[in-house]
Amino acid sequence: MAIDPYAACPGGTGKKIKFCCDDLTGDLEQIDRLIEGDQVSAALEQVDRLAAKHPGRACLMATQVKLQLATRKFTEAAASSQAFLAAFPDNPLALGHAAVADAIAGRIQEAAAQFDKARDAAGTEISADLVRIAATLVQAAAQAGHTGFAQGLVEWMVDKSLGTAEDQRMLAAVVGSSGVPAALRTKVHLESAPAESPWQADFDTGLEHAQSWRLGKALAAFRSLKSVAGQSREVFTNIAVMCEMLARPFEAAEAWLTVAGLPGTPADDAVEATGRAIALETEADEDRSPTVPYERRSATLVLGSEGAAALDLLEDKLRHDAHFEPAPFDRAQWTSRGAVAPRSAWRIFEAAPQADAPARLVATVLIFGKQTDQEPLATLQGFQPDVATARAVLEPVLGVTFGPPLAATLPAATPTNWLRGAQFRTPPPAMSGAGTPAGQPSPVDTMLATESAALWRRFVADWPDAALPELLGKTPRAALGDAAGLRRVAALVSEGEATARTRDESAAWTAIRGRLGMPTPAPIEAPRPLDAVPPLRWHRLDFAKVDLDQLRGVFITALDAGFELAAERSARALIARADSTPEDRWEAWSMLEERATSTVEKLDVIGQLREIATALKVSDGMIDVAELRVRLQRGDQAEIARLLDGLRRDHARDQKVLEALAQVLMEAGIDLPGMMAAQGGGLPAGTMPVGGVPGGPAAAPAAPSGIWTPGSPQPQAPGQPAPKKTIWTPG
């Protein structure tokens, strides 16, 4: 490709090629042709030769770093970037490449500072290379958990119309899918100075820097006001926002805690500022204590002369003990990395308080046979408190004493996640040959409800007295003793209520609030809450008084951003509104079908969706598949036969429906290829036996249905309503 001699120098010097590197134009054209031909390594070799021949040329140094990064030669790229920056300390590309080198090395704060300087040095002349550097930094920051830095870069690109709209959406999705903490999903805007404040001019200078994306200069200006405006909520809010976007989580957390503690800060704002501080503290140090460590212990099995026969007897003993259950494992995963696979794996359950009560899973034990250089072993693994419980159950059975924890780098969980992740086992339900009576919970419903109740009952009982890193090592009960601790507990409970994925979990957080004697937050009346109420409070809205368009926005946004309680409550409000459209009700019922906790509730919701599909004159094939999944779980043979017959008759040519049907049948353990072969390649006849009823394997717990929900493509059929667009993304 011919290079325009009056184009900007590719080295970021700000000069035209004709007046900067005219003697290298032919070489640069050749390098461009190699890159366009996907010969990146050859292009890099050419640049290396030219750089040796023409040292200190910005165009060659910039291209060299870019190609080294493209070929993943990160060590060389870091050295070349350092040399480029030393030669051209004010060059935006040199600063940008230095930012990338820092990000690759895990120095995200330094990367943010370097890119801020690059952006400032570039001024209004933002090159395509600098935009690509920004996109790389977005992905690196999101992967490293620095949400504010990543989101700030996306906002800068949108504000300056850099890159395509598709690029901007892709990068926003990268940030949103990186696991943004709920407390950081609300966009915080910069504050203006209080009217007639004596330091308004200095404040406005900082604000102008911030609005022009000179973040380092803005932060310095706001910091300088601490001595004269120490009680200003506006100053510390802006410091916090700048620090988030400059990847300074510790300083941002301190600023938010200052905001929360100021006398004029409203209670809800103080709690949410504290929640942001907690999230930023975790961003700065993911391994804060106290944690619940995961550990492994081993013990040599003494088998005597019986050898493998004794291991068989030992495994048979475990098999007939109610505390143990065989655990499946993939032997190939062990052998593929050259490790010796265990003979067997066993889950260990603590004794249930009553015979019919759920038993909690506490650990796993792996049994290894005798090797050339190793006696038979038992390896016990689990979280530290659970391993202690498991040892009391396991050691008498194996006749061994487990040694100290093995030295290894193992994951750890926060106490909250450890409690929330507990698993329970109840005896498998007996399936009736006649299925489940209409309107009655199935045996699987009862089993899952019992296990869920056990999980959240334990959570409510133990969480208030668990030492938490989010509370700086205090328990929630102890933290309530001072105002700052109370705000921390309130932030954790409020976030738990708002983002809980199930009603049982949300109810557990509410129960904790009552158990700790914390007041219930007041309902909020706001006809137009999208701009007036932060998302973490949306579940408290009086939805009957919210404008319909705003209600739609709250529902879609809450669903997209993971504010589950607000999404459910707004969905029910949409359904109840006489002025909502069938499309509104379709979306709302689809969300409620996914959130339903029992097959009875799912069938009720599916019935509502059928009525709407009829009114909209759209295909009900995906609804049939969703109902089939539920009927298989309930063992309703007559309804299963009816649905299969209808799917074969009405939807045999709908590829999407067929794929969803195949998935449901495989979940139920049905040999679909064999059944299709028996039927001559068609769908199974409605009278054939299926899984989940006598003669077939037990149905699996319900998986997410195939019914369309916001954010995914709707079933393709003529006249089907178009999906609604999200209007806000996390960050």
Residue, then its C-alpha position, 0 to 999 in steps of 0.5 A: m500500500a502506497i504511503d501518503p507522504y503528508a500522512a502523520c508519522p507512524g512513530g507518533t512524532g506529530k510530524k508528517i512523514k515527508f518531514c520526519c522519515d521521508d527516507l524510510t517511505g519505501d521501507l515502511e511500505q514494504i513492512d505494511r505489505l508484509i503485515e497485510g499479507d499476514q507475514v508478521s514475523a518477516a515484517l519484524e525481521q525487516v524492522d529489526r534490520l532497519a532499526a539497527k541501520h537507522p537507530g533512534r527513528a521513532c517510526l521504526m521503534a514504534t513499529q518494532v514494539k507493535l510487532q513484538l507484541a503481535t508475535r508475543k515476544f513480551t520480554e523484547a517488547a518491554a525492552s524496546s518500549q523502554a528504549f522508545l520511551a527513553a528516546f522520546p519521553d513525550n511521544p504518545l505512542a511511546l507512552g502508550h506502548a509503555a502502558v501495554a508493557d506495564a499491563i502485561a507485567g501486571r503493573i496496572q496502576e503504572a499502565a494507567a498512569q502511562f496511558d493518561k500521559a499518552r492521552d494528554a500528550a496526544g491532545t486532539e490528534i488521537s492516532a488509530d494505534l493509540v486507540r488500539i492500545a486503549a482497546t488492549l488495555v481495556q482487556a488487560a484491566a478487565q482481566a486483572g479486575h480493575t473495573g474503573f480503569a477499563q470502564g474509563l477507557v471505554e467511556w473515553m472512546v465513546d466520548k471522543s467517538l474513537g473506534t467503531a460503535e461495534d468496537q465500543r460495544m465489544l469492549a463494554a461487553v468485555v468489561g461487563s463479562s469480567g465479573v464486575p462487583a455489584a457495588l461498582r456497577t453503578k456509574v458515578h458522575l463527577e460532582s460540581a463545586p458547591a456554589e460560592s465556595p472559596w476554593q471553587a476556581d481550583f475545583d473547577t480547574g480540576l473538573e476541567h482537567a477531568q472532563s478533558w481526560r487529563l486524569g492525573k492532573a485532575l487528581a492532583a488538583f482535587r487532592s490539593l483541596k483536601s487541606v481547605a475543603g476537608q469536609s467536602r463530599e464533592v472533593f472526595t467523590n471526585i478523588a474517588v472517581m479519578c482514582e478508580m479510573l487510574a487503577r488506584p483502588f486503595e486510595a479510591a476506597e479511602a476516599w469513598l470511606t471518607v465520603a461515607g463518614l461525612p456528616g452530610t452524606p445521606a444514609d443510603d449514599a453512605v452505605e453504597a459508598t462503603g460498598r464501593a470501598i469494600a469492592l475496591e479493597t478487594e480489587a487491591d488485595e484479593d487475598r485479604s484475611p481471614t479466608v477459609p483455605y483449601e487443604r489436602r492431607s494424605a495417609t498411607l493405607v496399611l493393607g498387609s499381604e492382601g494388597a489389592a484385595a484389601l483395597d477392594l474390601l476397603e472400597d466396599k466398606l465405604r460403599h456401604d457406609a451412609h457417610f460416603e458416596p462414590a464420586p465420578f472423576d475423569r481418569a483421562q485428565w490425570t493421565s494426560r498430565g502424566a499423573v497416576a489416577p486414583r482407583s476411586a473417589w468418594r464424597i464424605f458427608e457429615a452425619a445429618p441431625q435427623a435420619d430424614a434431614p439433609a447431610r452436608l458434603v464436607a470433603t472428598v477422599l481419593i484412594f490410590g493403589k500401590q505404585t512402584d515407588q509408593e504405598p497405597l494412599a488416601t488423599l483427603q481434600g476440602f476446606q479446612p473446617d470441613v476437613a476437620t469434620a471429615r477426619a472424624v468420620l473417615e479415619p476410624v473407617l480407614g484405620v489411619t491418621f492423616g498427616p499435616p496439610l500438604a505444602a501446596t498453593l491451593p485456593a481459598a474462599t471468603p467465609t461468605n462464599w464458603l457458607r454460600g457454597a455448601q452442598f447437601r444431600t437428601p435421599p433420592p426421591a421415589m418417582s411414581g409411575a403415574g407421575t405427579p398430581a397436577g398442582q402438587p410439587s414433584p418429589v424432585d421439587t421437594m428434594l431441592a427445596t429441602e436442600s435449599a432450606a438446609l443451605w440457607r438455614r445454616f447460612v443465616a445461623d453462621w454468617p452473623d458470627a463469621a469473621l469476614p475480610e470485608l469487615l476487617g476481620k470482625t464478625p458482622r455482629a461485632a462490627l455493628g458496634d460502631a458507625a463505620g462497621l454498621r455501614r459495612v454490614a449494611a452494604l454487604v446485606s443490601e448487596g446480597e439481597a439485591t443480587a441474590r440469584t434465588r428467592d431463598e438466598s435473597a430471603a436469607w439476607t433479609a433474615i440476617r438483617g432481622r437476626l442482627g436487629m438492623p432496620t428494614p430500608a424504607p420503600i422508595e417512591a420515584p416515578r422516574p427512577l432510572d436517573a434518580v435512584p441508584p440500581l442497588r436500591w431499585h428493589r425497594l421501589d414502589f413499582a406501582k408508581v413508576d412510569l411504564d417506560q421507566l419500568r421497562g428500563v428498570f426491568i431490562t437494566a436490572l436483568d442485564a446487570g444482575f440485580e435479580l430482586a429488582a428484575e423480578r419485582s419489576a417483572r411482576a409489576l409489568i405483568a400487573r400493569a393494564d397498559s403493558t404490551p404483550e411483548d412486555r409481558w412475554e419478557a417478564w414471564s420469560m424471566l420469571e420462568e427462569r427464576a421459578t424454583s418449583t415445577v408447579e410454578k414453572l408450569d403456571v408461567i409456561g401457561q401464561l407464555r402460551e396465552i401470549a404466544t397465541a395472542l402474538k401468533v408466534s410459534d410455541g415450539m420452544i414453549d413445548v420444549a420448556e414444558l417437556r423439560v418440566r414434565l420429564q422432571r415430574g414424570d408426567q407420562a401422558e403429558i410427555a407423550r402429548l408434547l412429543d407428539g405435538l413437537r413431531r407433528d408441528h415443529a419437525r422442520d424447526q432446527k432451533v426447536l429440534e436442537a433444544l429438544a435434543q438437549v432436553l432429552m439428553e439431559a434426561g438420559i435418553d438415548l436419542p440416536g437410538m430412539m431416532a433410529a428405531q423410528g426411522g430417523g424421525l422424532p420419537a413417538g409419543t408412546m415410547p418410554v422416556g427418562g424420568v419415569p419407570g424404566g428410565p433414568a431419573a430426570a436431572p434438575a431443571a436447566p435454563s429453559g429454551i424460552w427466549t429472554p431479554g439479551s438473547p435472540q427470540p424464536q424466529a417466526p413471522g410476526q414475532p416481537a423484536p427483543k428490547k435493547t439494554i440501555w445500561t451496562p455494568g461499569 
